[in-house]
């Protein structure tokens, strides 16, 4: 094992040995892909950490203890309050490790990157928190796990019990296990939330659609809706609920096979399914939900409708 640095010391990538430079540069880029962004969860699950993309800007790696080269296991390690920074984006962890393989004619090639302990990914617009992060370079999959998984953006907060995941090649982000996305007074919860990303002409990535499955709950300032599945369109700001739908407003409840919730107009539309019978509901006197998309009639002669 070779070891560079001393407690509290850091290094800028251009001055490092070539092998360490390649590993740290790859670590800065790949670990940054564990973040996400957008829409109700668009800002929260999709964009990645801007500024960590490959380029001429150096990656600055710092560690309180040391930068190590473990030749026996073919790994580079930044140990002790380690960080990798490119531009305005930084990955923090107790330990950052890059595993490599030897490729004939090309030298060392990093295939897996691991961040362990107090993992935090920070950019000007978002932060990701977890206990452990792993990026598989070959599969282009990043997974962050831990006891208090959280992604915070300027508009959204996303939490999950099991993992926050990013599938680069498939352009998907996943919050798994009691996943919750919150924006303002609107809240989406499901066993799994999946965000479909879209590449924009300027090269940026935006969230296009969010799918939820298992124990779906959508909460707005007026309503609470439950269903088996969820499809949320970012552009339309409309959530489509599918399977065993129940929408509750105050003491009123309407049930159906599917429903549309317009998060902008706050109008809900419950639809009967071909095998589920008619839409049914419980309406309490003095309250009437606007589930059909039409405003309730005005009172006549001072009487309530």
C-alpha positions as CSV (number, residue, x, y, z in Angstrom):
1,X,0.0,0.0,0.0
2,X,1.2,3.5,-0.9
3,X,0.0,6.5,1.1
4,X,0.0,10.2,0.4
5,X,-0.7,13.1,2.7
6,X,-1.0,13.7,6.4
7,X,-3.9,14.5,8.8
8,X,-5.7,17.6,7.5
9,X,-3.9,17.5,4.1
10,X,-5.5,17.6,0.7
11,X,-4.4,17.7,-2.9
12,X,-5.6,19.2,-6.2
13,X,-5.9,16.7,-8.9
14,X,-3.3,18.0,-11.3
15,X,-0.5,17.5,-8.9
16,X,-1.3,13.9,-8.0
17,X,0.2,10.7,-9.5
18,X,-1.6,9.7,-12.6
19,X,-3.4,6.7,-11.1
20,X,-4.8,8.6,-8.2
21,X,-5.8,11.4,-10.5
22,X,-7.9,9.1,-12.7
23,X,-9.6,7.5,-9.7
24,X,-10.4,10.8,-7.9
25,X,-11.7,12.3,-11.1
26,X,-13.9,9.3,-11.8
27,X,-15.0,9.3,-8.1
28,X,-16.1,12.9,-8.3
29,X,-18.1,12.4,-11.4
30,X,-19.7,9.0,-10.5
31,X,-20.6,9.7,-6.9
32,X,-22.2,12.9,-8.1
33,X,-24.6,10.9,-10.1
34,X,-26.2,9.6,-6.9
35,X,-28.2,12.9,-6.7
36,X,-31.4,13.7,-8.5
37,X,-34.0,16.6,-9.2
38,X,-37.6,18.2,-10.2
39,X,-41.6,18.7,-10.6
40,X,-43.2,17.6,-7.4
41,X,-40.2,15.3,-7.3
42,X,-38.7,16.7,-10.4
43,X,-36.4,19.0,-8.5
44,X,-35.8,16.2,-6.1
45,X,-34.9,13.1,-8.1
46,X,-33.3,14.0,-11.5
47,X,-30.7,16.6,-12.3
48,X,-27.5,15.1,-10.7
49,X,-24.9,17.4,-9.2
50,X,-24.1,20.1,-11.8
51,X,-20.5,20.8,-12.2
52,X,-19.2,17.2,-11.6
53,X,-19.3,16.2,-15.2
54,X,-16.1,15.3,-16.9
55,X,-14.0,18.1,-18.2
56,X,-10.8,20.1,-17.7
57,X,-11.9,21.5,-14.3
58,X,-9.8,19.6,-11.7
59,X,-11.3,17.5,-9.0
60,X,-9.9,18.6,-5.6
61,X,-9.7,15.7,-3.1
62,X,-9.2,16.3,0.6
63,X,-9.0,13.9,3.6
64,X,-8.1,14.4,7.3
65,X,-6.1,11.2,7.5
66,X,-4.6,10.1,4.1
67,X,-5.0,9.3,0.4
68,X,-4.1,5.6,0.0
69,X,-3.3,3.2,-2.9
70,X,-4.1,-0.4,-2.0
71,X,-2.3,-2.4,-4.8
72,X,-3.4,-5.8,-3.3
73,X,-7.1,-5.1,-3.8
74,X,-6.6,-2.5,-6.5
75,X,-8.2,0.4,-4.8
76,X,-7.6,4.1,-4.1
77,X,-8.9,5.4,-0.8
78,X,-9.4,8.9,0.6
79,X,-9.8,8.4,4.4
80,X,-11.1,10.6,7.2
81,X,-13.7,13.3,6.5
82,X,-13.0,12.8,2.8
83,X,-14.3,15.1,0.1
84,X,-14.1,15.3,-3.7
85,X,-15.0,18.7,-5.2
86,X,-15.4,19.9,-8.8
87,X,-16.6,23.4,-9.3
88,X,-19.5,24.1,-7.0
89,X,-20.4,20.4,-6.4
90,X,-18.9,18.3,-3.6
91,X,-19.1,14.7,-2.4
92,X,-18.4,14.2,1.4
93,X,-17.9,10.9,3.2
94,X,-15.9,9.4,6.0
95,X,-14.2,7.2,3.4
96,X,-14.2,7.5,-0.4
97,X,-12.9,4.4,-2.3
98,X,-12.4,3.8,-6.0
99,X,-11.8,0.2,-7.2
100,X,-10.0,-0.3,-10.5
101,X,-8.9,-3.0,-12.9
102,X,-5.9,-3.2,-15.1
103,X,-6.8,-2.9,-18.8
104,X,-4.0,-3.9,-21.3
105,X,-2.8,-0.9,-23.3
106,X,-5.0,1.5,-21.3
107,X,-3.7,1.3,-17.7
108,X,-6.0,1.4,-14.7
109,X,-9.8,1.7,-15.2
110,X,-12.2,2.4,-12.3
111,X,-15.2,0.1,-12.2
112,X,-16.8,0.8,-8.8
113,X,-16.9,3.8,-6.4
114,X,-18.0,3.6,-2.8
115,X,-18.7,6.4,-0.3
116,X,-19.1,5.2,3.3
117,X,-20.2,7.0,6.5
118,X,-22.0,10.4,6.7
119,X,-22.4,10.5,2.9
120,X,-23.5,13.9,1.7
121,X,-23.6,15.2,-1.9
122,X,-23.9,19.0,-2.2
123,X,-24.5,21.4,-5.1
124,X,-25.9,25.0,-5.1
125,X,-29.4,23.6,-5.6
126,X,-29.6,20.3,-3.8
127,X,-28.2,18.0,-1.2
128,X,-28.4,14.2,-0.8
129,X,-27.9,12.5,2.6
130,X,-27.2,8.8,3.4
131,X,-24.8,6.4,5.1
132,X,-23.4,4.6,2.0
133,X,-23.3,5.2,-1.7
134,X,-22.1,2.8,-4.4
135,X,-21.7,3.6,-8.1
136,X,-21.3,0.7,-10.6
137,X,-19.4,2.3,-13.6
138,X,-20.1,-0.6,-16.0
139,X,-23.9,-0.7,-15.3
140,X,-24.1,3.0,-14.7
141,X,-26.2,2.5,-11.6
142,X,-25.8,4.5,-8.4
143,X,-27.4,3.5,-5.1
144,X,-27.5,5.5,-1.8
145,X,-28.6,3.6,1.3
146,X,-28.8,4.4,5.1
147,X,-31.1,5.1,8.0
148,X,-32.0,8.7,7.2
149,X,-32.1,8.9,3.4
150,X,-33.1,12.4,2.2
151,X,-32.8,14.5,-0.9
152,X,-33.4,18.3,-0.4
153,X,-33.8,20.8,-3.2
154,X,-34.9,24.4,-3.3
155,X,-38.5,23.3,-3.7
156,X,-38.7,19.6,-2.7
157,X,-37.9,17.1,0.0
158,X,-37.7,13.3,-0.9
159,X,-37.2,10.6,1.7
160,X,-37.0,6.8,1.5
161,X,-36.4,4.0,3.9
162,X,-34.5,1.5,1.7
163,X,-32.6,3.4,-1.1
164,X,-32.3,6.3,-3.4
165,X,-31.2,5.0,-6.9
166,X,-30.1,6.4,-10.2
167,X,-30.1,4.4,-13.5
168,X,-28.1,6.5,-15.9
169,X,-28.5,4.5,-19.1
170,X,-32.2,4.1,-18.6
171,X,-32.7,7.7,-17.4
172,X,-34.6,6.6,-14.3
173,X,-34.4,7.6,-10.6
174,X,-36.0,5.5,-7.9
175,X,-36.9,6.2,-4.2
176,X,-37.6,2.8,-2.7
177,X,-39.3,1.8,0.6
178,X,-41.9,4.2,2.1
179,X,-40.9,6.8,-0.4
180,X,-42.2,10.3,0.2
181,X,-42.0,13.4,-2.0
182,X,-43.1,16.8,-0.6
183,X,-43.5,20.1,-2.3
184,X,-45.3,22.9,-0.4
185,X,-48.6,21.5,0.8
186,X,-48.7,18.6,-1.7
187,X,-47.3,15.2,-0.7
188,X,-46.9,11.9,-2.6
189,X,-46.2,8.6,-0.9
190,X,-45.7,5.0,-2.2
191,X,-43.8,1.9,-1.6
192,X,-41.7,2.9,-4.7
193,X,-41.5,6.2,-6.6
194,X,-39.9,6.1,-10.0
195,X,-39.0,9.2,-11.9
196,X,-38.6,9.1,-15.7
197,X,-36.0,11.6,-16.9
198,X,-35.7,13.5,-20.2
199,X,-32.6,15.0,-21.9
200,X,-33.2,18.6,-22.9
201,X,-31.7,20.3,-26.0
202,X,-29.2,22.3,-23.8
203,X,-27.9,19.0,-22.4
204,X,-29.6,19.3,-19.0
205,X,-31.9,16.6,-17.5
206,X,-35.5,17.2,-16.4
207,X,-38.1,15.0,-14.8
208,X,-40.9,14.1,-17.2
209,X,-43.1,11.7,-15.3
210,X,-43.3,10.0,-11.9
211,X,-44.8,6.5,-11.3
212,X,-45.8,5.3,-7.9
213,X,-46.7,1.7,-6.9
214,X,-47.9,0.1,-3.7
215,X,-49.9,1.9,-1.0
216,X,-50.1,5.2,-2.8
217,X,-51.2,8.2,-0.9
218,X,-51.6,11.7,-2.4
219,X,-52.3,14.5,0.0
220,X,-53.1,18.1,-0.9
221,X,-54.4,21.0,1.2
222,X,-58.0,19.8,0.6
223,X,-57.9,16.1,-0.2
224,X,-56.4,12.8,0.7
225,X,-56.4,10.1,-2.0
226,X,-55.3,6.5,-1.9
227,X,-54.8,4.0,-4.7
228,X,-52.7,1.0,-5.9
229,X,-50.8,3.0,-8.5
230,X,-49.9,6.5,-9.5
231,X,-48.9,8.3,-12.7
232,X,-47.9,11.9,-12.3
233,X,-47.3,14.2,-15.3
234,X,-44.9,17.0,-14.5
235,X,-45.9,19.2,-17.4
236,X,-49.7,18.9,-16.7
237,X,-49.3,18.8,-12.9
238,X,-51.9,16.1,-13.0
239,X,-51.8,12.9,-11.0
240,X,-53.7,9.8,-12.3
241,X,-54.6,7.2,-9.7
242,X,-55.3,3.6,-10.6
243,X,-56.9,0.8,-8.6
244,X,-59.1,0.9,-5.5
245,X,-59.2,4.7,-5.5
246,X,-60.6,6.6,-2.6
247,X,-60.6,10.4,-2.4
248,X,-61.6,12.0,0.9
249,X,-62.3,15.7,1.5
250,X,-63.4,16.5,5.0
251,X,-66.1,14.0,5.9
252,X,-66.9,13.2,2.3
253,X,-65.5,10.3,0.3
254,X,-65.8,9.1,-3.3
255,X,-64.6,5.7,-4.5
256,X,-63.8,4.4,-8.0
257,X,-61.5,2.4,-10.1
258,X,-59.4,5.4,-11.2
259,X,-59.2,9.2,-10.8
260,X,-57.5,12.3,-12.0
261,X,-56.3,14.9,-9.5
262,X,-55.4,18.3,-11.0
263,X,-52.8,19.7,-8.6
264,X,-53.2,23.2,-10.1
265,X,-57.0,23.7,-10.2
266,X,-57.5,21.3,-7.2
267,X,-60.4,19.6,-9.2
268,X,-60.7,15.8,-8.9
269,X,-62.4,13.4,-11.3
270,X,-63.2,9.9,-10.1
271,X,-63.9,7.3,-12.9
272,X,-65.7,4.0,-12.8
273,X,-63.8,1.0,-14.1
274,X,-65.2,-1.7,-16.5
275,X,-65.1,-4.4,-13.8
276,X,-65.5,-2.3,-10.7
277,X,-69.1,-1.1,-11.0
278,X,-70.2,2.5,-10.6
279,X,-68.6,5.3,-8.8
280,X,-69.9,5.6,-5.3
281,X,-69.5,8.0,-2.4
282,X,-70.5,9.3,1.0
283,X,-71.5,12.9,1.0
284,X,-72.2,14.7,4.3
285,X,-74.8,17.5,4.4
286,X,-73.1,20.9,4.1
287,X,-70.1,19.6,2.1
288,X,-69.9,18.6,-1.5
289,X,-66.7,17.6,-3.3
290,X,-66.1,18.8,-6.8
291,X,-65.2,15.3,-8.1
292,X,-67.0,15.8,-11.4
293,X,-65.0,18.9,-12.3
294,X,-68.1,21.1,-12.1
295,X,-68.6,23.8,-9.4
296,X,-71.5,23.1,-7.1
297,X,-74.7,25.1,-7.9
298,X,-75.3,28.3,-6.0
299,X,-77.8,28.3,-3.1
300,X,-81.4,29.1,-4.1
301,X,-83.5,31.3,-1.7
302,X,-80.9,31.0,1.0
303,X,-81.1,27.2,1.0
304,X,-78.0,25.0,0.6
305,X,-77.9,22.8,-2.5
